[in-house]
Amino acid sequence: MLLIECPWCGPRAESEFTCGGEADIARPLNTETLSDKEWGDYLFMRKNPRGVHREQWLHTQGCRRWFIAQRDTVSYAFQGYDTFERPLLAQDAPTVNQAQTGQSQEGKAS
């Protein structure tokens, strides 16, 4: 069983998730000017590399939130996770207001 760590719920079984495919694909701005081949390439053609790859995942049977996972397609090992709002590392850092008032994220005095 593959274990996937949801950024909000923690480690869960792969059966709780749905893979949304390759991440970081930008939608063309002027879709009405694209040829059928260009539109088809955007919709269906993906890199599918051997090695490190960024993918979108949905925690379907849990919090129902999307996140991006970096995964090695050879070993299936997940190497890191990001949310669409901001990188996970930024969520752990205190905000400017919290640093100025001397409070941690839980609201306790430092």
Long-range contacts (C-beta under 8 A, 24 or more apart in sequence): 2-76, 4-57, 4-69, 4-78, 5-78, 5-81, 6-59, 6-62, 6-63, 6-65, 6-67, 7-65, 7-67, 7-81, 7-82, 7-83, 7-88, 8-59, 8-62, 8-63, 8-65, 9-59, 9-62, 9-63, 12-59, 12-61, 12-62, 15-61, 16-59, 16-60, 16-61, 16-62, 17-57, 17-58, 17-59, 17-60, 17-61, 18-57, 18-58, 18-60, 19-55, 19-56, 19-57, 20-55, 20-56, 20-57, 20-58, 20-66, 21-46, 21-55, 21-56, 22-46, 22-47, 22-48, 22-53, 22-54, 22-55, 22-56, 23-54, 23-55, 23-56, 23-68, 24-54, 24-68, 48-73, 49-73, 50-74, 52-79
